[in-house]
Structure formats: C-alpha cells, structure tokens
Amino acid sequence: SDKKAYQETLQKLAGLFKSNFKKFTGYKIGNSSRLTEEILAAGPK
C-alpha cells in the first residue's frame, strides 16, 4: 500500500541521513561543535 511504501522510504532516507552524517559528528567550527549538534538534533531519530 502507499502508506507502507511511504514508511519504508522514510525509514530508508532516515538511515541514509544518519550513515552519511556520521563523518561530520566530530566536526567543529573553531572550538565549537554547536552547529553539528543542532543539525544532529534536527535530523531523524
């Protein structure tokens, strides 16, 4: 069904976001990692 396909796609995209963003988890601008933390907080859980 469309709802099932939607949920599957949503889960897939969330997983791709998490996997792709892992390389940035330690990224800092100057001495601050605030921007990275905000992006992670706004991303999928």
Distance bins in CASP14 RR format, pairs under 12 A and 6 or more apart:
PFRMAT RR
TARGET T0000
AUTHOR 0000-0000-0000
RMODE 2
METHOD distances of the structure
MODEL  1
1 7 0 0 0 0 1 0 0 0 0 0 0
1 8 0 0 0 0 0 1 0 0 0 0 0
2 8 0 0 0 0 0 1 0 0 0 0 0
2 9 0 0 0 0 0 1 0 0 0 0 0
3 9 0 0 0 0 0 1 0 0 0 0 0
3 10 0 0 0 0 0 1 0 0 0 0 0
4 10 0 0 0 0 0 1 0 0 0 0 0
4 11 0 0 0 0 0 1 0 0 0 0 0
5 11 0 0 0 0 0 1 0 0 0 0 0
5 12 0 0 0 0 0 1 0 0 0 0 0
6 12 0 0 0 0 0 1 0 0 0 0 0
6 13 0 0 0 0 0 1 0 0 0 0 0
7 13 0 0 0 0 0 1 0 0 0 0 0
7 14 0 0 0 0 0 1 0 0 0 0 0
8 14 0 0 0 0 0 1 0 0 0 0 0
8 15 0 0 0 0 0 1 0 0 0 0 0
9 15 0 0 0 0 0 1 0 0 0 0 0
9 16 0 0 0 0 0 1 0 0 0 0 0
10 16 0 0 0 0 0 1 0 0 0 0 0
10 17 0 0 0 0 0 1 0 0 0 0 0
10 44 0 0 0 0 1 0 0 0 0 0 0
10 45 0 0 0 0 0 1 0 0 0 0 0
11 17 0 0 0 0 0 1 0 0 0 0 0
11 18 0 0 0 0 0 1 0 0 0 0 0
11 44 0 0 0 0 1 0 0 0 0 0 0
11 45 0 0 0 0 0 1 0 0 0 0 0
12 18 0 0 0 0 0 1 0 0 0 0 0
12 19 0 0 0 0 0 1 0 0 0 0 0
12 44 0 0 0 0 0 1 0 0 0 0 0
13 19 0 0 0 0 0 1 0 0 0 0 0
13 20 0 0 0 0 0 1 0 0 0 0 0
13 43 0 0 0 0 0 1 0 0 0 0 0
13 44 1 0 0 1 0 0 0 0 0 0 0
14 20 0 0 0 0 0 1 0 0 0 0 0
14 21 0 0 0 0 0 1 0 0 0 0 0
14 43 0 0 0 0 1 0 0 0 0 0 0
14 44 1 1 0 0 0 0 0 0 0 0 0
14 45 0 0 0 0 1 0 0 0 0 0 0
15 21 0 0 0 0 1 0 0 0 0 0 0
15 22 0 0 0 0 0 1 0 0 0 0 0
15 43 0 0 0 0 0 1 0 0 0 0 0
15 44 1 0 0 1 0 0 0 0 0 0 0
15 45 0 0 0 0 0 1 0 0 0 0 0
16 22 0 0 0 0 0 1 0 0 0 0 0
16 43 0 0 0 0 0 1 0 0 0 0 0
16 44 0 0 0 0 1 0 0 0 0 0 0
17 24 0 0 0 0 0 1 0 0 0 0 0
17 39 0 0 0 0 1 0 0 0 0 0 0
17 40 0 0 0 0 1 0 0 0 0 0 0
17 42 0 0 0 0 0 1 0 0 0 0 0
17 43 1 0 0 1 0 0 0 0 0 0 0
17 44 1 0 1 0 0 0 0 0 0 0 0
17 45 0 0 0 0 0 1 0 0 0 0 0
18 24 0 0 0 0 0 1 0 0 0 0 0
18 25 0 0 0 0 0 1 0 0 0 0 0
18 39 0 0 0 0 0 1 0 0 0 0 0
18 40 0 0 0 0 1 0 0 0 0 0 0
18 43 0 0 0 0 1 0 0 0 0 0 0
18 44 1 0 0 1 0 0 0 0 0 0 0
18 45 0 0 0 0 1 0 0 0 0 0 0
19 25 0 0 0 0 0 1 0 0 0 0 0
19 44 0 0 0 0 0 1 0 0 0 0 0
20 39 0 0 0 0 0 1 0 0 0 0 0
20 43 0 0 0 0 0 1 0 0 0 0 0
20 44 0 0 0 0 0 1 0 0 0 0 0
21 27 0 0 0 0 1 0 0 0 0 0 0
21 36 0 0 0 0 1 0 0 0 0 0 0
21 37 0 0 0 0 0 1 0 0 0 0 0
21 39 1 0 0 1 0 0 0 0 0 0 0
21 40 1 0 0 1 0 0 0 0 0 0 0
21 41 0 0 0 0 0 1 0 0 0 0 0
21 42 0 0 0 0 0 1 0 0 0 0 0
21 43 0 0 0 0 1 0 0 0 0 0 0
21 44 0 0 0 0 1 0 0 0 0 0 0
22 36 0 0 0 0 0 1 0 0 0 0 0
22 40 0 0 0 0 0 1 0 0 0 0 0
23 36 0 0 0 0 0 1 0 0 0 0 0
24 33 0 0 0 0 1 0 0 0 0 0 0
24 35 0 0 0 0 1 0 0 0 0 0 0
24 36 1 0 1 0 0 0 0 0 0 0 0
24 37 0 0 0 0 0 1 0 0 0 0 0
24 38 0 0 0 0 0 1 0 0 0 0 0
24 39 1 0 0 1 0 0 0 0 0 0 0
24 40 0 0 0 0 1 0 0 0 0 0 0
25 33 0 0 0 0 1 0 0 0 0 0 0
25 35 0 0 0 0 0 1 0 0 0 0 0
25 36 1 0 0 1 0 0 0 0 0 0 0
25 37 0 0 0 0 1 0 0 0 0 0 0
25 39 0 0 0 0 1 0 0 0 0 0 0
25 40 1 0 0 1 0 0 0 0 0 0 0
26 32 0 0 0 0 0 1 0 0 0 0 0
26 33 1 0 0 1 0 0 0 0 0 0 0
26 34 0 0 0 0 0 1 0 0 0 0 0
26 35 0 0 0 0 0 1 0 0 0 0 0
26 36 1 0 0 1 0 0 0 0 0 0 0
26 37 0 0 0 0 1 0 0 0 0 0 0
26 39 0 0 0 0 0 1 0 0 0 0 0
26 40 0 0 0 0 0 1 0 0 0 0 0
27 33 1 0 0 1 0 0 0 0 0 0 0
27 34 0 0 0 0 0 1 0 0 0 0 0
27 35 0 0 0 0 1 0 0 0 0 0 0
27 36 1 0 1 0 0 0 0 0 0 0 0
27 37 0 0 0 0 0 1 0 0 0 0 0
27 39 0 0 0 0 1 0 0 0 0 0 0
27 40 0 0 0 0 0 1 0 0 0 0 0
28 34 0 0 0 0 1 0 0 0 0 0 0
28 35 0 0 0 0 1 0 0 0 0 0 0
28 36 1 0 0 1 0 0 0 0 0 0 0
28 37 0 0 0 0 0 1 0 0 0 0 0
29 35 1 0 1 0 0 0 0 0 0 0 0
29 36 0 0 0 0 1 0 0 0 0 0 0
29 37 0 0 0 0 0 1 0 0 0 0 0
29 38 0 0 0 0 0 1 0 0 0 0 0
29 39 0 0 0 0 0 1 0 0 0 0 0
30 36 0 0 0 0 0 1 0 0 0 0 0
32 38 0 0 0 0 0 1 0 0 0 0 0
33 39 0 0 0 0 0 1 0 0 0 0 0
33 40 0 0 0 0 1 0 0 0 0 0 0
33 41 0 0 0 0 0 1 0 0 0 0 0
34 40 0 0 0 0 0 1 0 0 0 0 0
34 41 0 0 0 0 0 1 0 0 0 0 0
35 41 0 0 0 0 0 1 0 0 0 0 0
35 42 0 0 0 0 0 1 0 0 0 0 0
36 42 0 0 0 0 0 1 0 0 0 0 0
36 43 0 0 0 0 0 1 0 0 0 0 0
37 43 0 0 0 0 0 1 0 0 0 0 0
END
